[in-house]
């Protein structure tokens, strides 16, 4: 890909992006996981641009869930969460999970000592 695709999404389609993960090798394939936000019409046009440019576009087909009965509010997950989906609520010192902000990076699943954070398939995204 020799085009500035993310620049084009912002400039031509007025989309906001949040780069969650990128593995890119010069002159080879790469992988970019990003959130896109914008007006639905611009979003559809931006996705069409990506596909027309030869970019394989997939929705994230898995999501992270928390078992409230198992979670003991230790907060280990909050230190690693790149999107702020897991955060400590003050003054209660409880761990808040905002699934809408979650990028499904699964870092919380790796560090949760109670195994309260799990990955499940989001069938609507398939």
N, C-alpha and C positions, 0 to 999 in steps of 0.2 A: 504494500500500500504506500504510494508516494503522495498521498493527498492529506492535508490537515483536516481529518474528518471531524474531530471534536470541535475545532475552530468553526467549521462549516455549520455544525449543529447549533452552536451559539449564535453565530453571525446571521446565517440565512434563515434559520427556523426559530430563533428566539427561545431556545431551550436552555434550561439550567441543567448542569450535570454535577454529579458527585462521583468522583472516581474512587471505587472501593477496592479494586485490585487490578494490577496490570502486570502481565508477563509478556514482554515484547522483545523479539530477537531481530536484529537488523537483517533484512533480506530473507526473512523466514516468517513463519506463522507466529501469531501471538494471541493472547487472550486478554480481554478487557471486561471487567465487571463494573458496571456503573448504573447509577440511578439517573433517570431523565425525568425532568418536570417541565411542564409548560401547558399551553392551551392545547386541548385535545386535537384540534385540526393541525396545529404545528407539530405535535407529537407524531401523528400519523404520517405527515409529510417527511419528517426527519427520519423515521424508521424506513420509509420507502427509499429515501436518499441512501441510507446505509446499505440496504439490500441491493439497490441498483449499482452501488459502488463495489459490490462483491463481498460485503461483510455479512457473515452469518449472524443473525440476530435471534436470540432465545430469551424467553422470560425465565427467571429463576424458578425452578420447579420444586424447590424444597423450602421449608420454613422452619424456624426454631420456635419451640413452645416451652413454657415453663409449667411444671407440676407444682402448684401452690402448696399442696399438702407435703411435698418432699423438701421444698426449699426452706432452709433455716436462716435465710437473710444474712449470710456471712459477708457478701459483697465482693467476693473474689472475681466475679464476672465483670464488675463495673470497671475495673482497672484496664481491661483489655478491649472493651466494646468500642469499636472505631466510629460508630454512628451515634452514640449516646442513647441507644435503645434501652440500655440497662444503666440506671443511675441511682445513687443514694438520695432518698427523700429526707430532708432535714426539717424539723428537729427529730422526727420519729426514728431516723436511722434505718428505715426500711428500704428494700431494693425495689424500685419501680421498673417494670418491663413494658415498654411501648412497642408492641409488635409492628406498628406502622413504620417505625424508624429502623427496624431490623433489616440488615442486608443479607442475613443467613450466612455469615462468614464462618460460623460454628466455633469461634474461639471460646465462647462461654461454655460450650459443651465440653471442651477439653479441660477446662480448669475447675468446673463445678465439682466440689468434693461429694455433694449429695446426689449427683447425677440428676438434678432437677431439670436441667436444660436438655432438651432432646430435639432431634431433627425428624421432621415428618414430610411426606410428600404433599405438595399443594396441587391437588388434582385439577383445580381451576386454571392453573398456569400451564398445564400440559397441552 
